[in-house]
């Protein structure tokens, strides 16, 4: 398995961990009547994310942000792997992406400004460099 695929698998596990980090406090705060419902904003009065505490809401947004970032990172890994373009650079970029995503969770949770945005940018740029590197010999 390429280093990039290894990191993709770890990023998938991180996504699962983020889901647990968000859903446990959300279930405690809202109770099963809300969390097992269809969660229709019309019935609840507002979206579920807005019904939880500030920090649980941040975990919710960090989870959603990783879903968005994981799409691009998966594209990068597929292009590099299927294109047989795995290099030291692409492997390093994959690990940088994962480190940025791990750091993003506490950065969002604790409201680290402007560091959260910089951490996000590092992961995004690492992903873009991976994709761009697939065009090089």
N, C-alpha and C positions, 0 to 999 in steps of 0.2 A: 504494500500500500504506500502511495506517495505521502510525503509529509503534509501536503495540502489536504489530502483525503483524511488523514489522521486528525488534523485540526478541524475539518468540517464535522467529523464525528463528535469531537469534543465540544464544538459549538452547538451541536444538537443536544448534547447532554446539558450544556449550560442553559439552553432554552428551557429544558425540562426543569432544571433547578430554579430558574427564574419564575416559572409558573407556580411552583410550590411556594417560593418566597412571597409571591403576591396572593395566591389563593388561600393560604392558611389564615393570614390576618383578615382577609376580606370575609371569609366564612365566619370567623370569630366575631367580627364587627357587625355583620349584617344578619347572621343567623341563617338556618337552612330554609326558612320560608321564602327568603329573598333569593338565596343563591341557587336553590333547586327550581326556581320558577323560570318561565320563559324569558324573564328579564326585559320585558317590553317597557321602554321608557314611558309610554302612555299610561301604563298601569302603575309603574313605580313612581312616576312624577318627574324622574330625571334619569339619565344614564347611570348604570351601576358604578362606573368609575368616579362619578361625582358624589356618590353616597358614602364612600369610605373616607377614612381619615386622610390627612394631607400626605403622610408618608406612604400609606398603602396605595394611594392614588399615584404617587411617584413610581412605586414598584410596578403598577399597572402600565404606566406610560413607558417605563424602561423595557418591560416585556414586549410591548407593541413595537417599540423602536428596534428591538433586536430582531423581531420578525421581519421588519422592513430591511434592516441591514443584512440579514441572513440570505435574503433573496439575491442581492448583488454578490455576496461572498460565494454563494453556491454557484452562480454563473461563473465567477472567476475560477473556482476550483474545477468545474466541468471543462471550461475552455483550456486551462493549463493541463489538466490530466488527459483529456481526450485528444488534445493537440500534441501530446507528448512534449510539452514545453516546460516541464518541471525543472527548476534551477534552484541554486542556492538563494537567489533573490526572491523567487516566488515562494519558497519555503519560509524564508525570513518574514516576508510580508504576511503570510498566513498566520504565523505565530504572533506578529505584531497586532494583527486584527483581533486574535483571540484575547491577548493581553488587554487591549483597549476595551473589548466588550466586558471583560471581567471587572476592570476598573470603572466602567461606566455605571455599573449597578450601585456601588456606594456613592459615586459622584452624584447620581440622580437622587438617591435616597436622602443624602445629607445636604443636598442643595449646593454643591460646590460650584460657585460661579466665579469666573467664567470657565473653570477647569472642565466641567462636564462637556461643554461644547468643544473644547480643544481635544479632549479624549475621543469624542465622537469623530472629530475630523481626522485624527490619526488613524482610526480604524477604516474610515471611508477612503482616505488616501492610500492606505496599504492595499485595499481591495482594488482600487483603480490602477495602481502600479502593477498588481498581479495581472489584471486583464491586459494592460498595455504591454507587459513583458512577453505576452504570448505572441506578439507580432515580430519579435526579434528572433533572428536566425534560430 
